[in-house]
Amino acid sequence: MRKTAILLIMLGVLVLSMASAGCNEKEEVTATTPTIAPTATQPAISTATPKQTITPSISPASTAITLFLTVTQPLDGAQVNTNSILVAGATSPGAVVSVLVNDEVMVADVDQNGNFSVAVSLEEGPNFIEVIASDQHGNEKSTVLAVLYVS
């Protein structure tokens, strides 16, 4: 006697049908299939609009410092009786001050407020003193003074 087993799975219901060869008898067993819980959840798919990242930038100051130069000593046209004098004044903070006298170039000490000074040597007779201030942007300001050294 030959038996045939047929398994059918339809919509979550298991139907087992067994039939015997040469018999019209059938046995039917119906059982529900076990529900299997998923072991991992699917990651949520974001439909939100990505946030825009804003990177701050440093912009130049709205009030740019204009390069200036003021020489407070010596006075233009001064007559002195010493071969060395102090050249002093004020300029923009961070500027470099050069002083040219009789083919000699000196760099003045400039403090954090822009005040500067440098001692220069004079030759007997008229001396032309050129003071030049320059900044990191390539700007320059200059002035020329005449000083007479009489021994």
Number of C-alpha atoms within 10 A of each C-alpha: 7 7 10 11 10 11 11 12 12 9 8 12 13 16 17 16 15 16 17 14 11 9 8 7 10 10 9 11 10 10 11 11 13 9 7 6 6 7 6 6 6 7 6 6 6 7 6 6 6 7 6 6 6 6 6 6 6 6 6 7 7 6 6 7 9 9 17 18 21 17 20 13 14 18 12 15 13 13 15 17 11 14 13 13 17 12 19 19 19 20 25 22 17 16 25 19 28 17 22 16 18 14 7 10 13 14 16 21 14 21 15 10 11 18 20 23 20 17 14 19 13 21 16 13 12 16 17 17 22 16 25 20 23 20 18 9 8 6 12 16 15 16 13 15 17 16 21 19 19 14 10
